[in-house]
């Protein structure tokens, strides 16, 4: 399940209610969760309700109210960074502590520093989230330096929105819609401004904590792989499960599951075949089941199909493998 920091969601919810969105709408759609992270679809729902029912510019108002305190340890690292550029670098490295959907890349060229947000706008809520992110980042730069550091160019992949005028007034620079990438561009020299609470020793301590938190997130990802293997193994005697069935058990969409596996350079098909192979090898060596029974236990409806697959995996037939060990 894609997640987002709960503080971002709760601030959006409070703002939407303050501006007139009925609280009942949230209670009906979003079950209360006491967690530092929430399903990111909750946030996207919120943004979509807001732009459908509230005055234009919600993305700017939401982005402006977010500050470093909303980002936990990452926010502390921003406050103690040496210069403005460090804020963007830290976000690039530790974005997973805010959300596991999307990524950020930095590029510097000819005196210009560009931040690219890789998060395709597949729904209206993501469009708003991308706008919020750029407004928030610009605000954070001002918060930690006490100087207004404005971009020289902004680009969004999505088409022109009702917030366009508010965005133009906030950024005070050219804004492109329908671009190939989401991009925030600054003059490199403007990102060399010192922060007001720069402290290298404290900052290093905080960065060490960020690494620990990041590893914790990755440990959760490893747990996901374990859960996938368990579900596939348990399902094989009844047939090979579909990715949709598996994703439902994991409370995520099939598309999200594919992406999470791809992040580890894995595919659903590869995982199925790996588990079939390992299960077959174990049963051939450590059980007295017949080849036909092992074929059934590994998700094959016909022994001939199992024989061909096993030969492809090991260059041996099931019987040859059993006799060779």
VEXDREN-2710 file (C-alpha; in Angstrom, 1 decimal):
% VEXDREN-2710
k/r/px/py/pz
1/UNK/0.0/0.0/0.0
2/UNK/1.4/3.4/-0.9
3/UNK/1.7/5.6/2.1
4/UNK/2.1/9.2/3.2
5/UNK/3.0/11.0/6.4
6/UNK/-0.2/11.4/8.4
7/UNK/0.6/15.0/9.4
8/UNK/0.2/16.1/5.8
9/UNK/-3.2/14.4/5.5
10/UNK/-4.4/15.9/8.8
11/UNK/-3.4/19.4/7.9
12/UNK/-5.2/19.1/4.5
13/UNK/-8.3/17.8/6.3
14/UNK/-8.3/20.6/8.9
15/UNK/-7.9/23.2/6.1
16/UNK/-10.6/21.7/4.0
17/UNK/-13.0/21.6/7.0
18/UNK/-12.1/25.2/7.9
19/UNK/-12.9/26.2/4.3
20/UNK/-16.3/24.5/4.3
21/UNK/-16.0/20.8/3.4
22/UNK/-18.4/18.7/5.6
23/UNK/-16.6/16.7/8.2
24/UNK/-19.1/13.9/7.7
25/UNK/-17.6/13.2/4.3
26/UNK/-14.3/12.1/5.9
27/UNK/-15.9/9.9/8.5
28/UNK/-17.9/8.1/5.8
29/UNK/-14.9/7.5/3.5
30/UNK/-11.9/7.3/5.7
31/UNK/-11.7/5.1/8.7
32/UNK/-9.7/6.7/11.5
33/UNK/-6.1/5.3/11.8
34/UNK/-3.7/6.1/14.6
35/UNK/-0.5/5.8/12.7
36/UNK/2.4/8.0/11.5
37/UNK/1.6/6.9/8.0
38/UNK/-1.7/6.6/6.1
39/UNK/-2.8/5.2/2.7
40/UNK/-1.9/7.9/0.2
41/UNK/-5.2/7.5/-1.5
42/UNK/-6.7/9.2/1.6
43/UNK/-4.7/12.3/0.8
44/UNK/-5.6/12.2/-2.9
45/UNK/-9.3/11.8/-2.1
46/UNK/-9.0/14.8/0.2
47/UNK/-7.4/16.9/-2.5
48/UNK/-10.0/15.9/-5.1
49/UNK/-12.9/16.8/-2.7
50/UNK/-11.3/20.1/-2.0
51/UNK/-10.8/21.2/-5.6
52/UNK/-14.3/20.1/-6.5
53/UNK/-16.0/22.0/-3.6
54/UNK/-13.7/24.8/-2.5
55/UNK/-12.4/28.0/-4.0
56/UNK/-9.5/27.7/-6.5
57/UNK/-5.9/27.6/-5.2
58/UNK/-6.3/24.9/-2.5
59/UNK/-3.0/23.4/-3.5
60/UNK/-1.2/26.7/-2.8
61/UNK/-3.0/27.2/0.5
62/UNK/-2.1/23.6/1.6
63/UNK/1.5/23.9/0.5
64/UNK/1.9/27.2/2.3
65/UNK/0.7/25.8/5.7
66/UNK/3.1/22.9/5.6
67/UNK/6.5/23.5/7.4
68/UNK/9.5/21.6/8.6
69/UNK/7.7/20.4/11.8
70/UNK/5.4/18.3/9.6
71/UNK/8.2/16.2/8.4
72/UNK/9.7/14.7/11.6
73/UNK/13.3/13.9/11.5
74/UNK/13.6/15.0/7.9
75/UNK/12.3/18.4/8.9
76/UNK/14.9/18.6/11.7
77/UNK/17.6/17.9/9.1
78/UNK/16.3/20.7/7.0
79/UNK/16.5/23.2/9.9
80/UNK/20.1/22.3/10.7
81/UNK/21.3/22.0/7.1
82/UNK/24.3/24.2/6.1
83/UNK/22.7/25.8/3.1
84/UNK/19.5/25.9/1.1
85/UNK/20.7/23.3/-1.4
86/UNK/21.0/20.7/1.4
87/UNK/17.2/20.8/1.9
88/UNK/16.6/19.5/-1.7
89/UNK/19.4/17.0/-1.4
90/UNK/18.0/15.6/1.8
91/UNK/14.6/15.2/0.3
92/UNK/16.0/13.4/-2.7
93/UNK/17.7/10.9/-0.4
94/UNK/15.0/10.5/2.2
95/UNK/11.7/11.1/0.4
96/UNK/10.7/7.6/1.3
97/UNK/10.2/8.9/4.9
98/UNK/7.4/11.1/3.6
99/UNK/5.9/8.8/1.0
100/UNK/6.9/5.8/-1.0
101/UNK/5.1/7.1/-4.1
102/UNK/7.4/8.9/-6.4
103/UNK/11.0/10.0/-6.3
104/UNK/13.1/13.2/-6.7
105/UNK/16.2/13.8/-8.8
106/UNK/18.5/16.8/-8.8
107/UNK/20.5/18.2/-11.7
108/UNK/22.8/21.2/-11.9
109/UNK/23.9/22.7/-15.2
110/UNK/25.1/26.2/-16.3
111/UNK/24.3/27.9/-13.1
112/UNK/20.8/26.4/-12.8
113/UNK/19.7/23.7/-10.3
114/UNK/16.7/21.6/-11.4
115/UNK/14.6/19.4/-9.1
116/UNK/12.6/16.7/-11.0
117/UNK/9.6/15.1/-9.2
118/UNK/8.9/11.7/-10.8
119/UNK/5.3/11.1/-9.9
120/UNK/3.0/10.7/-13.0
121/UNK/-0.3/12.5/-12.6
122/UNK/-2.5/9.4/-13.0
123/UNK/-5.4/11.0/-11.1
124/UNK/-6.5/14.5/-10.1
125/UNK/-5.3/14.0/-6.5
126/UNK/-1.8/13.4/-7.7
127/UNK/-1.9/16.6/-9.8
128/UNK/-2.8/18.6/-6.7
129/UNK/-0.2/16.7/-4.6
130/UNK/2.6/17.7/-7.1
131/UNK/1.5/21.3/-6.9
132/UNK/1.5/21.1/-3.1
133/UNK/5.0/19.6/-3.0
134/UNK/6.5/22.4/-5.1
135/UNK/4.8/25.1/-3.0
136/UNK/5.8/23.4/0.2
137/UNK/9.5/23.1/-0.9
138/UNK/9.6/26.8/-1.8
139/UNK/8.1/27.7/1.6
140/UNK/10.6/25.5/3.4
141/UNK/13.5/27.2/1.7
142/UNK/12.3/30.5/3.0
143/UNK/11.6/29.1/6.5
144/UNK/15.1/27.8/7.0
145/UNK/17.0/30.7/5.5
146/UNK/14.6/33.6/6.4
147/UNK/15.0/34.7/2.7
148/UNK/12.6/34.4/-0.1
149/UNK/14.2/31.9/-2.6
150/UNK/11.9/31.8/-5.6
151/UNK/12.3/29.4/-8.6
152/UNK/13.0/30.8/-12.0
153/UNK/10.8/28.2/-13.8
154/UNK/8.2/25.7/-12.8
155/UNK/6.7/22.9/-14.9
156/UNK/4.0/20.3/-14.3
157/UNK/3.0/17.3/-16.4
158/UNK/-0.7/17.8/-15.9
159/UNK/-2.8/20.2/-17.9
160/UNK/-3.9/23.7/-16.8
161/UNK/-5.7/23.7/-13.5
162/UNK/-8.1/26.0/-11.6
163/UNK/-5.1/26.8/-9.3
164/UNK/-3.0/28.2/-12.1
165/UNK/-3.5/31.8/-11.2
166/UNK/-2.7/31.1/-7.5
167/UNK/0.4/29.2/-8.5
168/UNK/1.6/32.0/-10.7
169/UNK/1.1/34.6/-8.0
170/UNK/3.0/32.4/-5.5
171/UNK/6.0/31.4/-7.6
172/UNK/6.2/34.7/-9.5
173/UNK/7.9/33.0/-12.5
174/UNK/6.9/31.2/-15.7
175/UNK/4.8/28.1/-15.2
176/UNK/4.4/25.4/-17.9
177/UNK/1.5/22.9/-17.9
178/UNK/1.5/19.7/-20.0
179/UNK/5.3/19.4/-19.7
180/UNK/7.2/16.2/-20.1
181/UNK/8.4/16.3/-16.4
182/UNK/7.5/18.0/-13.1
183/UNK/10.3/20.4/-12.5
184/UNK/11.3/23.2/-10.1
185/UNK/14.3/25.3/-11.3
186/UNK/16.4/27.7/-9.2
187/UNK/19.5/29.7/-9.8
188/UNK/22.3/27.7/-8.2
189/UNK/23.7/30.7/-6.4
190/UNK/20.4/31.2/-4.6
191/UNK/20.6/27.7/-3.1
192/UNK/24.0/28.5/-1.6
193/UNK/22.4/30.8/1.0
194/UNK/23.2/29.7/4.6
195/UNK/20.4/28.5/6.8
196/UNK/19.7/30.4/10.0
197/UNK/20.2/27.4/12.3
198/UNK/23.1/25.7/10.5
199/UNK/24.9/23.3/12.8
200/UNK/27.1/20.6/11.3
201/UNK/27.5/18.4/14.4
202/UNK/23.8/18.3/15.2
203/UNK/23.0/17.9/11.5
204/UNK/25.2/14.8/11.2
205/UNK/23.5/13.3/14.3
206/UNK/20.1/13.8/12.6
207/UNK/21.3/12.4/9.3
208/UNK/22.3/9.2/11.2
209/UNK/18.8/9.0/12.5
210/UNK/17.4/9.5/9.0
211/UNK/19.5/6.5/7.8
212/UNK/18.0/4.4/10.7
213/UNK/14.5/5.4/9.8
214/UNK/15.1/4.7/6.1
215/UNK/16.3/1.2/6.9
216/UNK/13.2/0.7/8.9
217/UNK/11.1/1.5/5.9
218/UNK/13.1/-0.9/3.8
219/UNK/12.6/-3.6/6.4
220/UNK/8.9/-3.2/5.9
221/UNK/9.5/-3.7/2.2
222/UNK/11.4/-6.9/3.0
223/UNK/8.4/-8.0/5.1
224/UNK/6.2/-7.5/2.0
225/UNK/8.4/-9.9/0.0
226/UNK/8.1/-12.4/2.9
227/UNK/4.3/-12.0/2.8
228/UNK/4.2/-12.5/-1.0
229/UNK/6.2/-15.7/-0.8
230/UNK/3.9/-17.1/2.0
231/UNK/0.7/-16.3/0.1
232/UNK/2.0/-17.8/-3.1
233/UNK/3.3/-20.9/-1.4
234/UNK/-0.1/-21.4/0.4
235/UNK/-2.0/-20.8/-2.8
236/UNK/-0.2/-23.1/-5.2
237/UNK/-2.0/-26.4/-4.4
238/UNK/-5.2/-24.6/-5.5
239/UNK/-3.6/-23.2/-8.6
240/UNK/-1.3/-20.2/-9.4
241/UNK/-2.8/-17.0/-7.9
242/UNK/-3.3/-14.0/-10.0
243/UNK/-1.5/-10.7/-9.2
244/UNK/-4.9/-9.2/-8.5
245/UNK/-5.7/-11.8/-5.9
246/UNK/-2.3/-11.4/-4.3
247/UNK/-2.6/-7.6/-4.3
248/UNK/-6.0/-7.8/-2.6
249/UNK/-4.6/-9.9/0.2
250/UNK/-1.9/-7.3/0.7
251/UNK/-4.4/-4.4/0.6
252/UNK/-2.9/-2.7/-2.5
253/UNK/-3.6/-2.4/-6.1
254/UNK/-2.1/-4.8/-8.7
255/UNK/-0.3/-1.8/-10.2
256/UNK/1.2/-0.9/-6.9
257/UNK/2.4/-4.4/-6.3
258/UNK/4.0/-4.6/-9.7
259/UNK/5.8/-1.3/-9.0
260/UNK/7.0/-2.4/-5.6
261/UNK/8.4/-5.5/-7.1
262/UNK/10.0/-3.6/-9.9
263/UNK/11.7/-1.3/-7.4
264/UNK/13.5/-4.5/-6.3
265/UNK/14.1/-5.5/-9.9
266/UNK/11.6/-8.4/-9.5
267/UNK/8.5/-9.4/-11.4
268/UNK/5.4/-11.3/-10.2
269/UNK/6.0/-14.1/-12.8
270/UNK/9.6/-14.5/-11.6
271/UNK/8.4/-14.9/-8.0
272/UNK/5.9/-17.5/-8.9
273/UNK/8.4/-19.6/-10.8
274/UNK/11.0/-19.2/-8.1
275/UNK/8.7/-20.5/-5.5
276/UNK/7.4/-23.3/-7.7
277/UNK/11.0/-24.4/-8.3
278/UNK/12.0/-24.2/-4.7
279/UNK/8.9/-26.0/-3.5
280/UNK/9.3/-28.7/-6.2
281/UNK/13.0/-29.3/-5.3
282/UNK/12.1/-29.5/-1.6
283/UNK/9.3/-32.0/-2.2
284/UNK/11.4/-34.1/-4.5
285/UNK/14.2/-34.5/-2.0
286/UNK/12.3/-34.5/1.3
287/UNK/9.0/-36.3/0.6
288/UNK/7.7/-39.5/-0.8
289/UNK/5.1/-37.8/-2.9
290/UNK/4.7/-38.9/-6.5
291/UNK/5.7/-36.6/-9.4
292/UNK/2.1/-36.1/-10.2
293/UNK/1.3/-35.1/-6.6
294/UNK/4.3/-32.7/-6.6
295/UNK/3.1/-31.2/-9.8
296/UNK/-0.3/-30.5/-8.1
297/UNK/1.3/-29.1/-5.0
298/UNK/3.3/-26.6/-7.1
299/UNK/0.3/-25.3/-9.1
300/UNK/0.4/-27.4/-12.2
301/UNK/-2.8/-29.1/-13.5
302/UNK/-0.8/-31.5/-15.7
303/UNK/2.3/-33.5/-14.9
304/UNK/3.7/-33.0/-18.4
305/UNK/3.6/-29.2/-18.0
306/UNK/5.4/-29.6/-14.6
307/UNK/8.0/-31.9/-16.2
308/UNK/8.8/-29.3/-18.9
309/UNK/9.0/-26.5/-16.5
310/UNK/11.3/-28.3/-14.1
311/UNK/13.6/-29.4/-16.9
312/UNK/13.8/-25.7/-17.9
313/UNK/14.7/-24.6/-14.4
314/UNK/17.3/-27.3/-13.6
315/UNK/18.2/-29.0/-16.9
316/UNK/17.0/-32.3/-15.2
317/UNK/13.7/-34.1/-15.2
318/UNK/12.0/-34.3/-11.8
319/UNK/12.9/-38.0/-11.6
320/UNK/16.5/-37.4/-12.6
321/UNK/16.7/-34.6/-9.9
322/UNK/15.3/-36.9/-7.2
323/UNK/17.8/-39.7/-8.1
324/UNK/20.8/-37.4/-8.4
325/UNK/20.6/-36.1/-4.8
END
